[in-house]
Amino acid sequence: MSSPDDLVEGLASRLANAVEARTAINPLTSEREFTVDAAYDIQDAVLDRAVAGGETIVAAKLGLTSRAKQEQMGVSEALYGWFTDRHRLDPGQPLDSGRLIQPRAEPEIAFITSRDLEGPVGLHDVLAATEAVAPALDILDSRFAGYSFTLADVVADNCSAGAFLVGNPVPLGSFDLALVGCVFEKNGELVGTAAGAAVLGHPAAAVAWFVRKLAEGGEGLPAGSLVLPGALTGAVPIGPGDSVAASFDRIGSVELSVA
């Protein structure tokens, strides 16, 4: 019988190989059931390989940060993953679709922290520790064919991390992020509208959840962290020749073309 460590390393290898080969695979749970806790171990093992290969973790990404998505998945909390410098896109840089399997884009309000956050924090603690916010695009890329997966699968798959783009940061100021509106377009056509409240009632509430989740493992969120707290609208498929743009009240806009 294989040990838990063997299970984690074996499944991590399958995911790492899928990333490198840019090939979709069947859900890991279709062959072997495992817990969400084990899924985070698999996620860590895949990230460890990336870091050992020279990549650097540069941002956190949160998922299932809308009540509707949580109900759809039958869960009561969000999930998280990580972006490395391999995922980062610079403003004006097109997305090379050839490096991904089945990309989808969604708009987010990114947070940049100014001081350490740890322990049982709340929304207001996060706001007090926020240096700036920025318009952002999260590019999903599930390693599972057709985005068919369980909660454990998507956690193991680093929350479908594909790429990300962050626009110009702006000071938080006194405006209410829950009321910040977003217009999301693909190829010049409207594909979604929403407000910041779509993310757990307030995007900072999602960041607070993340800090509390890290605290369960004795960790915190250091000053200078970049966090993408979850999408305001649904994700849209993108491919060569497409462009997407997200415009936010008070925060600005960000756009991406696909090569």
Backbone as CSV, one residue per row, in Angstrom:
resi,resn,N_x,N_y,N_z,CA_x,CA_y,CA_z,C_x,C_y,C_z
1,MET,0.850,-1.196,0.000,0.000,0.000,0.000,0.886,1.247,0.000
2,SER,0.547,2.229,-0.828,1.359,3.442,-0.903,1.122,4.311,0.319
3,SER,2.130,5.074,0.705,2.037,5.974,1.844,1.392,7.279,1.408
4,PRO,0.898,8.104,2.383,0.349,9.414,2.020,1.347,10.270,1.249
5,ASP,2.625,10.194,1.628,3.647,10.971,0.918,3.785,10.516,-0.529
6,ASP,3.715,9.202,-0.742,3.789,8.673,-2.107,2.605,9.157,-2.940
7,LEU,1.422,9.185,-2.310,0.221,9.654,-3.002,0.393,11.109,-3.420
8,VAL,0.831,11.946,-2.481,1.012,13.367,-2.765,2.017,13.571,-3.892
9,GLU,3.162,12.927,-3.799,4.203,13.115,-4.810,3.775,12.577,-6.171
10,GLY,3.059,11.459,-6.167,2.608,10.890,-7.431,1.614,11.790,-8.143
11,LEU,0.654,12.320,-7.393,-0.339,13.201,-8.000,0.269,14.551,-8.367
12,ALA,1.209,15.022,-7.558,1.909,16.269,-7.887,2.672,16.119,-9.198
13,SER,3.268,14.966,-9.408,3.998,14.718,-10.658,3.065,14.774,-11.860
14,ARG,1.874,14.204,-11.706,0.911,14.226,-12.809,0.532,15.658,-13.170
15,LEU,0.297,16.485,-12.156,-0.072,17.872,-12.424,1.093,18.660,-13.016
16,ALA,2.272,18.484,-12.442,3.447,19.193,-12.957,3.708,18.823,-14.413
17,ASN,3.536,17.558,-14.740,3.739,17.116,-16.122,2.685,17.708,-17.056
18,ALA,1.446,17.820,-16.563,0.381,18.405,-17.380,0.669,19.873,-17.677
19,VAL,1.208,20.583,-16.679,1.569,21.991,-16.877,2.649,22.110,-17.942
20,GLU,3.686,21.314,-17.810,4.811,21.404,-18.745,4.420,20.961,-20.152
21,ALA,3.591,19.924,-20.243,3.191,19.402,-21.558,2.027,20.175,-22.167
22,ARG,1.397,21.052,-21.343,0.230,21.813,-21.791,-0.855,20.867,-22.308
23,THR,-1.103,19.849,-21.527,-2.065,18.822,-21.908,-3.052,18.589,-20.776
24,ALA,-4.348,18.612,-21.100,-5.363,18.373,-20.085,-5.405,16.898,-19.700
25,ILE,-5.690,16.652,-18.439,-5.780,15.289,-17.923,-7.130,15.088,-17.251
26,ASN,-7.436,13.851,-16.894,-8.653,13.566,-16.147,-8.491,14.032,-14.707
27,PRO,-9.599,14.336,-14.027,-9.494,14.744,-12.625,-8.745,13.699,-11.806
28,LEU,-7.917,14.162,-10.897,-7.164,13.234,-10.058,-8.091,12.361,-9.227
29,THR,-9.220,12.942,-8.795,-10.143,12.190,-7.943,-10.904,11.121,-8.709
30,SER,-10.804,11.112,-10.033,-11.454,10.047,-10.797,-10.732,8.724,-10.596
31,GLU,-9.490,8.798,-10.110,-8.709,7.592,-9.855,-8.530,7.312,-8.369
32,ARG,-8.469,8.382,-7.579,-8.205,8.213,-6.152,-8.799,9.390,-5.387
33,GLU,-9.695,9.115,-4.450,-10.272,10.179,-3.635,-9.249,10.666,-2.611
34,PHE,-9.259,11.961,-2.340,-8.404,12.513,-1.289,-9.069,13.761,-0.724
35,THR,-8.636,14.150,0.459,-9.255,15.270,1.154,-8.743,16.606,0.627
36,VAL,-9.424,17.676,1.015,-8.967,19.013,0.646,-7.631,19.314,1.318
37,ASP,-7.449,18.843,2.548,-6.151,19.031,3.211,-5.033,18.373,2.406
38,ALA,-5.288,17.158,1.919,-4.294,16.481,1.080,-4.088,17.237,-0.224
39,ALA,-5.166,17.865,-0.722,-5.058,18.636,-1.962,-4.097,19.810,-1.795
40,TYR,-4.149,20.467,-0.635,-3.200,21.561,-0.390,-1.767,21.026,-0.300
41,ASP,-1.605,19.812,0.210,-0.267,19.199,0.223,0.231,18.958,-1.203
42,ILE,-0.680,18.521,-2.070,-0.314,18.308,-3.475,0.044,19.642,-4.125
43,GLN,-0.779,20.659,-3.860,-0.490,22.000,-4.383,0.899,22.465,-3.949
44,ASP,1.211,22.277,-2.661,2.528,22.672,-2.145,3.650,21.919,-2.855
45,ALA,3.432,20.627,-3.102,4.468,19.816,-3.747,4.735,20.289,-5.173
46,VAL,3.674,20.673,-5.889,3.854,21.190,-7.247,4.596,22.523,-7.205
47,LEU,4.217,23.386,-6.254,4.887,24.681,-6.132,6.345,24.517,-5.719
48,ASP,6.609,23.550,-4.847,8.000,23.291,-4.441,8.858,22.957,-5.656
49,ARG,8.301,22.183,-6.570,9.038,21.839,-7.794,9.304,23.089,-8.633
50,ALA,8.300,23.960,-8.714,8.466,25.184,-9.498,9.544,26.079,-8.897
51,VAL,9.516,26.218,-7.577,10.517,27.048,-6.898,11.908,26.440,-7.052
52,ALA,11.993,25.120,-6.931,13.283,24.447,-7.116,13.815,24.659,-8.530
53,GLY,12.907,24.892,-9.478,13.300,25.129,-10.858,13.612,26.582,-11.159
54,GLY,13.573,27.426,-10.130,13.954,28.824,-10.314,12.831,29.833,-10.248
55,GLU,11.591,29.379,-10.111,10.475,30.314,-10.026,10.363,30.900,-8.618
56,THR,9.731,32.063,-8.524,9.526,32.749,-7.253,8.046,33.017,-7.062
57,ILE,7.517,32.730,-5.885,6.117,33.030,-5.596,5.963,34.536,-5.430
58,VAL,5.025,35.140,-6.183,4.895,36.595,-6.193,3.510,37.096,-5.791
59,ALA,2.524,36.234,-5.727,1.173,36.682,-5.390,0.329,35.500,-4.946
60,ALA,-0.724,35.824,-4.205,-1.713,34.819,-3.815,-2.968,35.024,-4.643
61,LYS,-3.662,33.925,-4.928,-4.935,34.018,-5.639,-5.993,33.243,-4.872
62,LEU,-7.164,33.830,-4.742,-8.262,33.204,-4.021,-9.353,32.801,-5.004
63,GLY,-10.095,31.782,-4.642,-11.181,31.304,-5.480,-12.394,30.930,-4.654
64,LEU,-13.499,30.712,-5.323,-14.784,30.425,-4.666,-15.100,31.489,-3.624
65,THR,-14.911,32.749,-4.016,-15.172,33.844,-3.086,-16.514,34.516,-3.357
66,SER,-17.414,33.808,-4.003,-18.799,34.264,-4.099,-19.678,33.192,-3.478
67,ARG,-20.730,33.623,-2.810,-21.634,32.668,-2.160,-22.253,31.729,-3.185
68,ALA,-22.558,32.250,-4.371,-23.185,31.414,-5.397,-22.260,30.276,-5.809
69,LYS,-20.966,30.576,-5.994,-20.022,29.535,-6.389,-19.821,28.527,-5.262
70,GLN,-19.823,29.003,-4.022,-19.675,28.089,-2.894,-20.860,27.132,-2.823
71,GLU,-22.054,27.656,-3.018,-23.240,26.802,-2.996,-23.208,25.805,-4.152
72,GLN,-22.732,26.261,-5.305,-22.644,25.378,-6.469,-21.710,24.204,-6.203
73,MET,-20.598,24.470,-5.494,-19.618,23.429,-5.193,-19.937,22.693,-3.897
74,GLY,-20.957,23.147,-3.168,-21.334,22.494,-1.923,-20.340,22.699,-0.805
75,VAL,-19.717,23.884,-0.759,-18.725,24.187,0.273,-19.117,25.475,0.981
76,SER,-18.470,25.725,2.116,-18.808,26.902,2.909,-17.646,27.867,3.066
77,GLU,-16.541,27.611,2.377,-15.435,28.553,2.440,-14.722,28.631,1.101
78,ALA,-13.870,29.634,0.988,-13.126,29.859,-0.247,-11.939,28.902,-0.334
79,LEU,-11.091,29.112,-1.316,-9.860,28.336,-1.459,-8.771,29.276,-1.955
80,TYR,-7.541,28.804,-1.918,-6.446,29.677,-2.345,-5.365,28.909,-3.082
81,GLY,-4.596,29.660,-3.865,-3.437,29.138,-4.573,-2.409,30.246,-4.682
82,TRP,-1.419,30.046,-5.547,-0.313,30.996,-5.627,0.105,31.222,-7.070
83,PHE,0.530,32.445,-7.346,1.142,32.777,-8.625,2.650,32.880,-8.447
84,THR,3.396,32.417,-9.439,4.839,32.640,-9.462,5.156,33.681,-10.539
85,ASP,6.426,34.058,-10.606,6.820,35.032,-11.623,6.607,34.483,-13.037
86,ARG,6.506,33.190,-13.179,6.207,32.603,-14.489,4.803,32.981,-14.954
87,HIS,3.909,33.215,-14.010,2.522,33.546,-14.344,2.324,35.028,-14.653
88,ARG,3.255,35.861,-14.237,3.044,37.312,-14.287,3.190,37.875,-15.698
89,LEU,2.225,38.721,-16.072,2.261,39.445,-17.341,2.462,40.928,-17.055
90,ASP,3.240,41.591,-17.884,3.427,43.031,-17.756,2.379,43.758,-18.582
91,PRO,1.983,44.972,-18.161,1.024,45.745,-18.959,1.499,45.888,-20.402
92,GLY,0.609,45.615,-21.339,0.951,45.688,-22.753,1.503,44.403,-23.325
93,GLN,1.877,43.482,-22.457,2.414,42.201,-22.923,1.269,41.272,-23.304
94,PRO,1.238,40.754,-24.528,0.169,39.824,-24.895,0.340,38.479,-24.202
95,LEU,-0.771,37.809,-24.016,-0.745,36.458,-23.462,-0.443,35.473,-24.578
96,ASP,0.574,34.676,-24.408,0.901,33.621,-25.367,0.004,32.428,-25.076
97,SER,-1.041,32.258,-25.878,-1.998,31.186,-25.623,-1.364,29.815,-25.760
98,GLY,-0.240,29.734,-26.467,0.419,28.450,-26.646,1.017,27.887,-25.378
99,ARG,1.165,28.731,-24.352,1.733,28.251,-23.095,0.662,27.712,-22.146
100,LEU,-0.613,27.841,-22.560,-1.715,27.403,-21.709,-2.557,26.353,-22.425
101,ILE,-3.473,25.743,-21.672,-4.289,24.654,-22.206,-5.664,25.143,-22.636
102,GLN,-6.389,25.771,-21.732,-7.762,26.216,-21.993,-8.032,27.482,-21.172
103,PRO,-7.388,28.593,-21.542,-7.451,29.799,-20.711,-8.825,30.457,-20.668
104,ARG,-9.116,31.011,-19.506,-10.306,31.829,-19.296,-9.882,33.050,-18.482
105,ALA,-10.550,34.176,-18.717,-10.187,35.415,-18.029,-11.323,35.891,-17.134
106,GLU,-10.959,36.510,-16.017,-11.941,37.095,-15.118,-11.339,38.328,-14.435
107,PRO,-12.179,39.333,-14.118,-11.688,40.578,-13.528,-11.644,40.522,-11.999
108,GLU,-10.635,41.163,-11.430,-10.480,41.184,-9.977,-9.946,42.540,-9.511
109,ILE,-10.088,42.802,-8.217,-9.496,43.976,-7.575,-8.339,43.481,-6.724
110,ALA,-7.118,43.756,-7.148,-5.936,43.265,-6.434,-5.613,44.155,-5.239
111,PHE,-5.095,43.525,-4.182,-4.682,44.228,-2.964,-3.170,44.175,-2.825
112,ILE,-2.582,45.283,-2.407,-1.160,45.344,-2.072,-1.067,45.788,-0.619
113,THR,-0.468,44.965,0.226,-0.454,45.254,1.662,0.755,46.096,2.057
114,SER,0.566,46.871,3.128,1.630,47.749,3.611,2.244,47.266,4.914
115,ARG,1.582,46.319,5.565,2.152,45.772,6.794,1.699,44.334,6.983
116,ASP,2.356,43.655,7.911,2.058,42.247,8.157,0.620,42.070,8.628
117,LEU,0.016,40.970,8.205,-1.306,40.573,8.681,-1.219,39.137,9.165
118,GLU,-1.719,38.895,10.357,-1.702,37.533,10.881,-2.776,37.378,11.944
119,GLY,-3.177,36.138,12.176,-4.146,35.849,13.221,-5.585,36.100,12.800
120,PRO,-6.477,36.282,13.785,-7.919,36.391,13.523,-8.330,37.785,13.049
121,VAL,-7.888,38.171,11.871,-8.165,39.513,11.370,-9.551,39.593,10.743
122,GLY,-10.036,40.819,10.627,-11.302,41.075,9.969,-11.129,42.036,8.813
123,LEU,-12.238,42.386,8.201,-12.241,43.254,7.032,-11.513,44.568,7.295
124,HIS,-11.807,45.204,8.423,-11.216,46.514,8.704,-9.714,46.418,8.963
125,ASP,-9.265,45.297,9.504,-7.821,45.097,9.679,-7.127,45.063,8.321
126,VAL,-7.759,44.397,7.371,-7.183,44.311,6.027,-7.132,45.689,5.378
127,LEU,-8.217,46.444,5.483,-8.241,47.776,4.885,-7.171,48.674,5.493
128,ALA,-6.976,48.566,6.803,-5.963,49.383,7.472,-4.556,49.011,7.028
129,ALA,-4.392,47.782,6.569,-3.068,47.302,6.152,-2.894,47.324,4.640
130,THR,-3.839,47.932,3.931,-3.780,47.974,2.469,-3.112,49.254,1.991
131,GLU,-2.022,49.103,1.282,-1.312,50.257,0.722,-2.007,50.781,-0.522
132,ALA,-2.473,49.851,-1.365,-3.103,50.239,-2.625,-3.928,49.083,-3.158
133,VAL,-4.807,49.410,-4.102,-5.551,48.395,-4.848,-5.301,48.655,-6.330
134,ALA,-5.596,47.666,-7.153,-5.315,47.803,-8.582,-6.273,46.949,-9.398
135,PRO,-6.595,47.395,-10.610,-7.386,46.547,-11.505,-6.542,45.354,-11.937
136,ALA,-7.173,44.213,-12.068,-6.400,43.010,-12.396,-7.225,42.043,-13.233
137,LEU,-6.517,41.187,-13.943,-7.124,40.075,-14.671,-6.472,38.786,-14.205
138,ASP,-7.305,37.830,-13.829,-6.841,36.494,-13.461,-7.121,35.586,-14.654
139,ILE,-6.070,34.963,-15.176,-6.226,34.044,-16.303,-6.207,32.621,-15.762
140,LEU,-7.362,31.993,-15.785,-7.479,30.616,-15.322,-6.985,29.660,-16.403
141,ASP,-6.483,28.512,-15.963,-6.096,27.466,-16.919,-6.123,26.120,-16.207
142,SER,-7.303,25.524,-16.154,-7.422,24.231,-15.492,-6.639,23.166,-16.248
143,ARG,-5.975,22.311,-15.491,-5.280,21.176,-16.094,-6.225,20.003,-16.308
144,PHE,-7.496,20.169,-15.983,-8.475,19.098,-16.128,-9.392,19.389,-17.315
145,ALA,-9.569,18.404,-18.165,-10.319,18.575,-19.409,-11.708,19.147,-19.147
146,GLY,-12.043,20.205,-19.889,-13.364,20.793,-19.795,-13.684,21.448,-18.477
147,TYR,-12.681,21.763,-17.686,-12.896,22.361,-16.359,-13.816,21.483,-15.512
148,SER,-13.663,20.187,-15.657,-14.457,19.237,-14.876,-13.619,18.753,-13.704
149,PHE,-14.011,19.148,-12.486,-13.215,18.784,-11.318,-14.031,18.888,-10.038
150,THR,-13.519,18.267,-8.984,-14.079,18.421,-7.648,-13.316,19.531,-6.927
151,LEU,-13.773,19.874,-5.743,-13.080,20.883,-4.945,-11.642,20.463,-4.672
152,ALA,-11.442,19.198,-4.306,-10.088,18.714,-4.025,-9.201,18.814,-5.264
153,ASP,-9.771,18.510,-6.432,-8.995,18.599,-7.671,-8.500,20.018,-7.917
154,VAL,-9.401,21.000,-7.810,-9.017,22.369,-8.160,-8.038,22.948,-7.152
155,VAL,-8.146,22.551,-5.885,-7.152,22.988,-4.900,-5.786,22.411,-5.258
156,ALA,-5.743,21.119,-5.551,-4.474,20.486,-5.926,-3.875,21.153,-7.155
157,ASP,-4.735,21.606,-8.059,-4.307,22.235,-9.310,-4.008,23.726,-9.132
158,ASN,-3.709,24.129,-7.905,-3.319,25.519,-7.622,-4.382,26.503,-8.077
159,CYS,-5.637,26.106,-7.852,-6.776,26.970,-8.181,-6.773,27.411,-9.642
160,SER,-6.359,26.515,-10.514,-6.368,26.763,-11.967,-5.520,27.968,-12.367
161,ALA,-4.425,28.209,-11.649,-3.567,29.354,-11.963,-2.968,29.215,-13.355
162,GLY,-3.155,30.247,-14.183,-2.594,30.243,-15.526,-1.687,31.426,-15.771
163,ALA,-2.190,32.624,-15.472,-1.421,33.856,-15.626,-2.188,34.961,-14.911
164,PHE,-1.545,36.116,-14.745,-2.256,37.250,-14.168,-1.627,38.549,-14.640
165,LEU,-2.451,39.586,-14.646,-2.024,40.919,-15.058,-2.590,41.924,-14.070
166,VAL,-1.736,42.783,-13.542,-2.159,43.820,-12.600,-1.872,45.182,-13.212
167,GLY,-2.882,46.061,-13.197,-2.719,47.404,-13.726,-2.081,48.342,-12.720
168,ASN,-2.212,49.625,-12.974,-1.594,50.624,-12.109,-2.287,50.678,-10.752
169,PRO,-1.521,50.593,-9.660,-2.121,50.663,-8.330,-2.554,52.080,-7.981
170,VAL,-3.601,52.178,-7.166,-4.079,53.477,-6.683,-4.260,53.384,-5.174
171,PRO,-4.022,54.481,-4.441,-4.256,54.456,-2.994,-5.706,54.104,-2.706
172,LEU,-5.922,53.399,-1.613,-7.277,52.952,-1.294,-8.214,54.127,-1.078
173,GLY,-7.779,55.158,-0.381,-8.638,56.313,-0.165,-9.833,55.970,0.706
174,SER,-10.900,56.737,0.550,-12.073,56.565,1.411,-13.244,55.903,0.702
175,PHE,-13.072,55.517,-0.558,-14.201,54.923,-1.265,-14.424,53.472,-0.837
176,ASP,-15.647,53.018,-0.980,-16.061,51.690,-0.530,-15.858,50.681,-1.665
177,LEU,-14.936,49.751,-1.461,-14.649,48.761,-2.499,-15.856,47.884,-2.810
178,ALA,-16.749,47.711,-1.850,-17.937,46.894,-2.104,-18.828,47.528,-3.168
179,LEU,-18.721,48.855,-3.310,-19.573,49.577,-4.253,-18.874,49.891,-5.569
180,VAL,-17.616,49.503,-5.686,-16.880,49.756,-6.925,-17.446,48.887,-8.047
181,GLY,-17.901,49.522,-9.100,-18.471,48.788,-10.219,-17.410,48.332,-11.202
182,CYS,-17.713,47.252,-11.909,-16.792,46.702,-12.905,-17.560,46.396,-14.187
183,VAL,-16.986,46.796,-15.306,-17.508,46.446,-16.624,-16.462,45.574,-17.304
184,PHE,-16.867,44.384,-17.702,-15.947,43.407,-18.283,-16.335,43.177,-19.733
185,GLU,-15.355,43.337,-20.636,-15.620,43.211,-22.064,-14.671,42.215,-22.719
186,LYS,-15.174,41.548,-23.750,-14.355,40.674,-24.588,-14.560,41.099,-26.033
187,ASN,-13.462,41.422,-26.695,-13.518,41.871,-28.092,-14.492,43.032,-28.272
188,GLY,-14.505,43.932,-27.276,-15.333,45.123,-27.349,-16.787,44.921,-26.999
189,GLU,-17.188,43.709,-26.654,-18.578,43.430,-26.305,-18.702,43.132,-24.814
190,LEU,-19.770,43.638,-24.225,-19.999,43.450,-22.797,-20.244,41.978,-22.480
191,VAL,-19.496,41.455,-21.506,-19.701,40.065,-21.090,-20.039,39.951,-19.608
192,GLY,-19.936,41.062,-18.869,-20.281,40.992,-17.457,-20.173,42.336,-16.772
193,THR,-21.040,42.538,-15.781,-20.956,43.704,-14.907,-21.148,43.225,-13.478
194,ALA,-20.525,43.909,-12.547,-20.645,43.525,-11.141,-20.072,44.644,-10.286
195,ALA,-20.191,44.472,-8.985,-19.571,45.381,-8.022,-18.700,44.565,-7.086
196,GLY,-17.853,45.257,-6.336,-16.942,44.575,-5.421,-17.645,43.681,-4.422
197,ALA,-18.904,43.991,-4.114,-19.659,43.187,-3.153,-19.852,41.755,-3.618
198,ALA,-19.613,41.479,-4.907,-19.736,40.106,-5.410,-18.710,39.181,-4.775
199,VAL,-17.659,39.755,-4.200,-16.591,38.964,-3.577,-16.813,38.941,-2.066
200,LEU,-17.538,37.948,-1.587,-17.831,37.760,-0.159,-18.393,39.007,0.509
201,GLY,-19.142,39.809,-0.255,-19.723,41.021,0.299,-18.791,42.208,0.260
202,HIS,-17.495,41.946,0.253,-16.464,42.990,0.196,-15.140,42.300,-0.096
203,PRO,-14.369,42.759,-1.086,-13.110,42.072,-1.413,-12.161,41.925,-0.231
204,ALA,-12.153,42.901,0.671,-11.268,42.808,1.835,-11.675,41.675,2.764
205,ALA,-12.957,41.295,2.739,-13.403,40.163,3.556,-12.764,38.874,3.062
206,ALA,-12.556,38.770,1.750,-11.891,37.590,1.197,-10.430,37.540,1.629
207,VAL,-9.764,38.694,1.630,-8.373,38.734,2.084,-8.295,38.371,3.564
208,ALA,-9.254,38.853,4.356,-9.278,38.518,5.785,-9.448,37.012,5.981
209,TRP,-10.335,36.398,5.192,-10.487,34.935,5.272,-9.152,34.257,4.990
210,PHE,-8.450,34.725,3.972,-7.171,34.125,3.587,-6.160,34.215,4.726
211,VAL,-6.080,35.356,5.367,-5.139,35.517,6.486,-5.499,34.563,7.617
212,ARG,-6.782,34.443,7.914,-7.204,33.511,8.975,-6.883,32.072,8.587
213,LYS,-7.029,31.756,7.312,-6.707,30.399,6.849,-5.218,30.134,6.993
214,LEU,-4.381,31.096,6.639,-2.941,30.942,6.817,-2.598,30.754,8.287
215,ALA,-3.325,31.445,9.159,-3.053,31.359,10.597,-3.284,29.953,11.132
216,GLU,-4.174,29.196,10.490,-4.410,27.817,10.926,-3.146,26.983,10.798
217,GLY,-2.268,27.364,9.883,-0.996,26.667,9.709,0.166,27.403,10.349
218,GLY,-0.152,28.396,11.192,0.899,29.139,11.874,1.616,30.139,10.994
219,GLU,0.991,30.544,9.890,1.614,31.483,8.964,0.824,32.785,8.903
220,GLY,1.416,33.791,8.277,0.768,35.075,8.100,1.033,35.618,6.716
221,LEU,0.496,36.803,6.454,0.677,37.468,5.169,1.617,38.652,5.388
222,PRO,2.816,38.613,4.828,3.792,39.675,5.098,3.472,40.978,4.375
223,ALA,4.010,42.063,4.897,3.880,43.362,4.238,4.420,43.273,2.816
224,GLY,3.779,44.008,1.919,4.208,43.990,0.527,3.621,42.866,-0.287
225,SER,2.668,42.137,0.285,2.052,41.020,-0.437,1.051,41.525,-1.475
226,LEU,0.931,40.767,-2.540,-0.055,41.013,-3.588,-1.073,39.884,-3.536
227,VAL,-2.354,40.247,-3.423,-3.415,39.248,-3.313,-4.509,39.556,-4.325
228,LEU,-4.864,38.561,-5.134,-6.031,38.651,-6.002,-7.156,37.900,-5.295
229,PRO,-8.172,38.635,-4.785,-9.122,38.040,-3.846,-10.314,37.318,-4.443
230,GLY,-10.386,37.209,-5.754,-11.509,36.504,-6.353,-12.218,37.359,-7.390
231,ALA,-12.915,36.699,-8.289,-13.507,37.373,-9.446,-14.810,38.077,-9.111
232,LEU,-15.029,39.193,-9.797,-16.286,39.915,-9.667,-17.357,39.352,-10.595
233,THR,-16.944,38.784,-11.728,-17.887,38.222,-12.697,-17.464,36.797,-13.037
234,GLY,-18.237,36.161,-13.884,-17.850,34.855,-14.376,-16.667,34.963,-15.321
235,ALA,-15.962,33.856,-15.506,-14.808,33.818,-16.404,-15.272,33.564,-17.835
236,VAL,-14.521,34.113,-18.797,-14.844,33.898,-20.210,-13.672,33.217,-20.909
237,PRO,-13.943,32.260,-21.801,-12.859,31.616,-22.558,-12.174,32.625,-23.474
238,ILE,-10.863,32.500,-23.623,-10.116,33.380,-24.519,-9.164,32.547,-25.370
239,GLY,-8.873,33.068,-26.569,-7.969,32.378,-27.477,-7.264,33.369,-28.374
240,PRO,-6.438,32.885,-29.296,-5.680,33.767,-30.177,-6.574,34.777,-30.896
241,GLY,-6.158,36.042,-30.865,-6.919,37.099,-31.520,-7.916,37.793,-30.624
242,ASP,-8.198,37.237,-29.459,-9.144,37.848,-28.528,-8.474,38.948,-27.712
243,SER,-9.308,39.828,-27.179,-8.854,40.804,-26.198,-9.920,40.924,-25.118
244,VAL,-9.488,41.168,-23.900,-10.412,41.371,-22.787,-10.007,42.639,-22.054
245,ALA,-10.993,43.322,-21.482,-10.737,44.553,-20.743,-11.684,44.635,-19.559
246,ALA,-11.160,45.078,-18.434,-11.963,45.288,-17.236,-11.787,46.729,-16.785
247,SER,-12.908,47.443,-16.641,-12.890,48.836,-16.201,-13.602,48.943,-14.863
248,PHE,-12.949,49.602,-13.909,-13.469,49.714,-12.554,-13.668,51.181,-12.179
249,ASP,-14.767,51.485,-11.494,-14.949,52.815,-10.932,-13.807,53.121,-9.965
250,ARG,-13.273,54.326,-10.019,-12.295,54.838,-9.064,-10.930,54.153,-9.106
251,ILE,-10.841,52.995,-9.751,-9.593,52.222,-9.709,-8.855,52.249,-11.043
252,GLY,-9.603,52.301,-12.137,-8.956,52.300,-13.440,-9.307,51.067,-14.242
253,SER,-8.505,50.776,-15.232,-8.810,49.664,-16.130,-7.552,48.881,-16.465
254,VAL,-7.784,47.696,-17.002,-6.690,46.831,-17.421,-7.187,46.032,-18.617
255,GLU,-6.317,45.828,-19.593,-6.728,45.064,-20.769,-5.610,44.145,-21.225
256,LEU,-6.022,43.105,-21.921,-5.082,42.068,-22.333,-5.459,41.555,-23.710
257,SER,-4.462,41.396,-24.567,-4.671,40.761,-25.869,-4.050,39.371,-25.842
258,VAL,-4.578,38.490,-26.672,-4.126,37.101,-26.707,-3.478,36.820,-28.055
259,ALA,-2.262,36.314,-28.003,-1.526,35.997,-29.234,-1.636,34.514,-29.544
